[in-house]
């Protein structure tokens, strides 16, 4: 059984910073990619940032230059450093991972989601 557990959300003023972390655990053979998505009230879930197993990153235009995604392969974690936060960054942030897992001796590739963590930017 695979779990993604997020931490680090909270309330911050505009211009402030937060760091989100996500730890993957369970019967993981390998991690292909990890990333962060967010969903604001009344809006669709959108991609924020991703990082591949090789370290290649990509970002939504709205967060480029403000957010940084990085991972610790040894600990199966991915983090999102969010600086210069804006009111429009308020959302539930979800960790996502594309994993190879072993079940009954068979290798599968599946996408997994964390439970979400609230980020609120407010003055």
C-alpha positions as CSV (number, residue, x, y, z in Angstrom):
1,X,0.0,0.0,0.0
2,X,1.3,3.4,-1.0
3,X,0.8,6.6,0.9
4,X,1.6,10.2,0.1
5,X,1.6,12.4,3.3
6,X,1.8,16.2,2.9
7,X,2.7,18.8,5.5
8,X,3.5,22.4,5.7
9,X,0.4,24.2,4.7
10,X,-1.0,27.2,6.7
11,X,-1.9,30.8,6.8
12,X,0.6,33.4,5.5
13,X,0.5,37.1,4.6
14,X,1.0,38.3,1.0
15,X,4.7,38.3,0.2
16,X,5.4,35.6,2.7
17,X,6.8,32.1,2.3
18,X,5.8,28.6,3.0
19,X,7.4,25.2,2.3
20,X,5.2,22.1,1.6
21,X,6.6,18.6,1.9
22,X,5.3,15.3,0.7
23,X,6.7,11.9,1.8
24,X,5.9,8.7,-0.2
25,X,5.9,5.4,1.6
26,X,4.9,1.8,0.9
27,X,5.8,-0.9,-1.6
28,X,7.6,1.5,-4.0
29,X,10.0,0.1,-6.6
30,X,10.9,3.5,-8.1
31,X,9.6,7.1,-8.4
32,X,9.2,8.3,-11.9
33,X,8.1,11.8,-11.2
34,X,6.6,13.9,-8.4
35,X,4.7,17.1,-8.4
36,X,2.3,19.5,-6.8
37,X,-1.2,20.5,-8.0
38,X,-3.6,23.0,-6.5
39,X,-7.3,23.6,-6.5
40,X,-8.9,26.9,-5.5
41,X,-12.6,27.2,-4.5
42,X,-14.7,27.0,-7.6
43,X,-11.8,26.2,-9.9
44,X,-10.3,23.1,-11.5
45,X,-7.2,21.4,-10.2
46,X,-4.2,22.8,-11.9
47,X,-0.5,21.8,-12.2
48,X,1.9,23.9,-10.1
49,X,5.2,22.1,-10.5
50,X,6.8,18.8,-11.4
51,X,10.2,17.1,-11.0
52,X,11.3,13.9,-12.7
53,X,13.5,11.2,-11.4
54,X,16.4,12.8,-13.3
55,X,15.7,16.2,-11.7
56,X,14.1,18.0,-14.6
57,X,11.6,20.6,-13.4
58,X,8.6,22.4,-14.9
59,X,6.4,25.1,-13.5
60,X,3.1,26.8,-14.2
61,X,3.7,30.3,-15.6
62,X,1.9,31.8,-12.6
63,X,4.5,30.5,-10.1
64,X,7.7,30.7,-12.2
65,X,10.4,32.6,-10.3
66,X,8.5,32.3,-7.0
67,X,8.2,28.6,-6.4
68,X,10.9,26.0,-6.3
69,X,10.3,22.2,-6.4
70,X,13.0,19.8,-5.2
71,X,13.2,16.2,-4.1
72,X,15.2,13.9,-1.9
73,X,15.5,10.6,-3.7
74,X,16.9,8.8,-0.7
75,X,13.9,9.8,1.5
76,X,11.2,9.6,-1.3
77,X,10.2,13.2,-0.5
78,X,9.3,16.2,-2.7
79,X,9.1,19.7,-1.4
80,X,7.7,23.0,-2.7
81,X,9.3,26.2,-1.5
82,X,6.8,29.0,-2.1
83,X,8.1,32.6,-1.9
84,X,6.5,35.9,-2.6
85,X,3.1,34.4,-2.0
86,X,0.0,36.2,-3.5
87,X,-3.6,36.1,-2.6
88,X,-4.3,34.1,-5.7
89,X,-2.0,31.3,-4.5
90,X,-4.7,30.4,-1.9
91,X,-5.8,26.8,-2.6
92,X,-5.6,23.2,-1.4
93,X,-2.3,21.9,-2.6
94,X,-2.0,18.2,-3.5
95,X,1.1,16.1,-3.9
96,X,1.2,13.7,-6.9
97,X,3.6,10.9,-7.6
98,X,4.0,8.6,-10.6
99,X,5.3,5.4,-9.0
100,X,6.4,1.9,-10.0
101,X,5.0,-0.4,-7.3
102,X,5.2,-4.1,-6.8
103,X,2.0,-6.1,-6.1
104,X,2.0,-9.9,-5.9
105,X,5.4,-9.9,-7.6
106,X,4.2,-7.8,-10.6
107,X,5.5,-4.3,-11.4
108,X,2.8,-1.6,-12.0
109,X,3.0,2.0,-12.8
110,X,0.4,4.1,-11.1
111,X,-0.3,7.7,-10.1
112,X,-1.0,8.5,-6.5
113,X,-2.4,11.6,-4.7
114,X,-1.9,13.0,-1.2
115,X,-4.9,14.1,0.9
116,X,-4.2,17.8,0.3
117,X,-3.0,20.6,2.5
118,X,-4.6,24.1,2.7
119,X,-2.5,27.2,1.9
120,X,-4.2,30.5,2.6
121,X,-2.6,33.8,1.7
122,X,-4.4,36.6,3.4
123,X,-3.7,39.9,5.1
